[in-house]
Amino acid sequence: MKGRFYSILIVLLASAMILAACGGETQKVRVATDATWPPFEYVDEQTKAIVGFDIDLMNAIAKEGGFEVEYINVPWDSLLAGMAQCQYDLAISAMTITEERKQSFAFSEPYFAAGQVVTVQASNTDITGKDSLAGKKVGAQNGTTGDIEIQKMANVQRVPYDDIGLAFQDLLNGQIDAVVADNPLALGYVGQNPDKLKTVGEVFTDEYYGIAVCKTNTDLLAKVNKGLAAVQKAGLIEKLTDQWLKSGQ
C-alpha cells in the first residue's frame, strides 16, 4: 500500500512539472508584413532578413508583452485578406488605421502619425500638389490609403502597383507623372534620389499607423498594447524615428 502511494505521488509530481513547463512556454505569434515599404519594413539585400522601423518596434513590443514573433512576408492584398480571416495573429506594415479596416480586424493603439504626399520628378513644374494632378498618370500601391485618395480625385489616371518600389521606379523613368504615398516613405525615396525626385505641396491627410490584430484574439491585443505603452514611455518611437527616418536609412 505504501509503495503504491509513493508511485501515485511520483506520477502526480511529474504531471505537475510537465504542466508547469508547458505553462512557462513563450507564446509564438505569426506576424505578417509586406516588406516592400522602406524604411518601415524591407528585405536587407545582404542578409535577406526583414528589417526596418516596424520590425524593431515589433521586436521590442514582443519582448515587453512576453511573446515571440515569426515574420511572414506577404503581398499587401494577401496581408489584408489573411488578417481578416485570422491566418496571421498580427500584422505590422505601416498600416493606417481606418474605419473600414476595423470591420475586418482589431488595431492596437496608434504608434506613428503620417499622411499622403505627392512625389514628382525634380524637373517637374506642372504639378504643385494634389490639386494639380488632373490629366496626369498617378501611381500608388494597390489598396493603400494613397491609392484610395487617388480614386477620389477627378480626371486622374490611376496606375496601381503591387509594389510601391515599382511605382517610384516608373516615376524615375518618366512612365508616370507622380506617386501618392505616405510622407515618410516618399521622403525616403527622395533622399535616395535628391537630384531626380521631390515632394510637392503639403501632406494632405492625417493618418495613424497601428498594429493589426486578429479580431478574436483579445488577449493578444492586450499584450500588444501593454508592450507598445511600455516602449513608448521608454522613448523608443523617437529613437527609431532618428535611426530610420532622419538618418536616411
N, C-alpha and C positions, 0 to 999 in steps of 0.2 A: 504493500500500500504506500509505504514511504517512498519507494523507488518510483512508483507511478506518479506521485505528487511532484517529485522533482523533475520528472520528464515533462509533465504538463507545464510546470513553471518555466522550464527552458524554452519550450515551444512558444509560450506567451511572450517571454522576453525577446526572443528572436523576431517574432512578428512585430512587436513594438519598435524594435530597432529598424526593421525594414520600412515600416510606415513613417518613422521619423526621417529616415534618409530620403524617402520619396517626397515628403513634405518639404524638405530642405532644398530640393532641386530648383534651380533658377528657371523661370518661365522663358521659353524661347518664342520670339514674336517675329512673324513674317512681315517685312516692311517693303512695300512696293515703291519704286521711284522711276521716273523717266529721266535717265541720266544723260540728257541732251541739253541741259539748261545751265550752263556755267554763268556765274561761279557758284550757283547753289547746289547743283549735282551734275557731275560729268565723269567720264571714264578717263583716268590718267593714262596717257598713251604709253608710258614706260612701264608702270606697274600693273596696268589693266584693272586696278582697283577703282571702285566708285568713291569719289572724293567730293568735297565742297562744303559750303556753309551749312546746308541742311544735314549733311552726313555727320559733321562734327557736333551739331546741335542734337541730333537724334541719339548719338552715342552717349552724350552727356546726360540727356533725359533718361535714357535706359538705365544708366548707372545709378542715378538718383531714385528712379522708380523701382529698381530691383528686378529688372528683366534683361534678357539678352536679345539682340536683333540679328536677323538674317535678311540681307538686302536682296531684292529681286528686281532686276532692271527690265522694265516693260514699256511698250509704247504708251503714249498718253491716253488714247482711247481705251486701250485694254486695261490701263490702271483704273480709270473711272468705272468701267463696267465691272471689273474684278472687285473693287471696293463695294459697289452696290450689292454684289452677291456674296460678300464676305469671303472671297477667295484669298484675300490678304487680311491680316489683322490691322495693319496701319498703312498709311501712305504719307510720305513727305516728299514734296516735289514742287516747291514754290507755288503751292496751290492756294488760290484766292478763295476765301470763304464766301459762298453765295447762298441765297435762299433756295435756289433750285438744287444745288448740290446737297444741302441739308436734308432734302427729301430722301436722298439715297444713302447717306451715311452721316455719322456724327463728326463734329470737329472739336479739336482742343481749343483752348483759349488762343487768341491771336498772338503771333510772335514777331511779325515784321510788317511794316507799312510800306506799300508800294503803289504804283499807278501806271497807267498806259502812257506811252510817249511815241512820237513819230520819229523814225530814223530815215535819212536820205543820204545820197552821195554828197560828199563835201562840196562839190561844184554846183549842186542844185540850188537855183534861186527862185524857182517857181513855187515850191512847197514851203510854207512857213509854219505849218501846224496842221491839226486835224481838219480845220475848216477850209483848207485849200487842196483837199485830196480828190475832189470831183474830177472825173475823167481820167483818173490815174489807176495804174495797176498796183495794188497794195497787198503785201503778203503778211501772213501771220500763221502761227501754228494752229492747226485744226482743233477746234473745241476749247481753245483758251479764251480768256477774257478779252485778249486783243482781237481775236477772231470775232467774238461776239460784238465788240464795238464796231468793227468794220462793217458788219452786216446791218448796223443801224444807220450807216452813212448813205446818203443819196448819191446815185450816179458814180459809185466807186466800183471798180472791177476787183472783186475779191479773189485773191490767189492763195488757197490754203496749202499748208505743208504739214507733213507728218513729223518733220524735224525742223526746229527753228533755225538751226545752223544752215540748212539748205536755203531758207528764206534770205538770210543775210548774205549767203554766197551769191544768190541770184541778184541781190541788190548791188553787190560789188561788181558783178558782171554786166550790170545795166539791163537785166531781163525784166526787172520790175522797178517801179518808181520809188517805193517806200515800204517800210516794215513798221507794223504797230506791235509793240511788245512791252513787257514790264520794264520800267525805267532802270532798275539795277542791271538787268540783262543787256539792255540797249547800250548802257554806258560801258559795259564790259567789252562789247564788240567795237564801240567807238574807240575805246582805249587801246585796243589791239590794232586798229586801223585809223589813227588820228588824221592822216592825210587823205583818207578816202571816204570816211563816213562822219556824219554829225547828227545830233538830235536837233529837232526844230520845234518851236512852240513850247507850251507848258505841259506838264504832266496833267492829263485831263480826266483822270478818275481817282477815286480814293478806295484803295483795296487793302485787305489784310490777309496775310498768309496764315494758314492753320494746318495742323496735322489731322488728316482724315483717320477716323476710327470706325471699325465695323459697328454698325448701329446696335447690335445686340450685346456688345461687349462693354457694358457699363463699368465693370471693374477695371478693365484696361484703360478706359478713358480717364478714370480717376487717377490711375498711376501716372499716365502721361501728363495730366495737368499738375499733379504733385511735383513730378520731376521738372516740368517746364517752369513752375513757380520758383523752384529752388535755384535753377541755373540763371533765371532772370535776376533774382535777388543777388546772385554772386557776380553779376555784371558780364555774363558770358556773351549775350547778344551784342553788346558794344565791342567786346574783344573780337568776335567773329566778323563784325562789320569792318573793323580796322584790318583784319587779316585778309578777308576775302574780297571785300568791295573797294576799300580805299587803297590797297596795295597793288591793285591791278592783276591779282591772281586770276 
